[in-house]
Amino acid sequence: MAGAIRSARHAPIVLKNPAGDRKVSISWGHGKVIGGEDYVLQVSIPNVCFHLTTAYAILRHNGVDIGKMDFLGPINWIAT
């Protein structure tokens, strides 16, 4: 038990104060705030997906030979 307590005392602040519990203020939020977890799920991830998809579409439109596997990257296959 003492070892666990020592580890907790020396844990990075990130582990003690999870980002999901933080309040995030967004410039276009007109003074409102959103929870950290909601920010990631409702703003950040959709924003990244939108920009990746848009960049992919622009590249394809301009004749770049890029496909689904370029988008996904390497896959770590396992034996069956």
Secondary structure as UniProt FT lines:
FT   HELIX           2..9
FT   HELIX           13..16
FT   HELIX           19..21
FT   STRAND          23..25
FT   HELIX           27..29
FT   TURN            30..31
FT   STRAND          33..35
FT   HELIX           36..39
FT   HELIX           40..44
FT   HELIX           45..61
FT   TURN            62..63
FT   HELIX           68..72
//
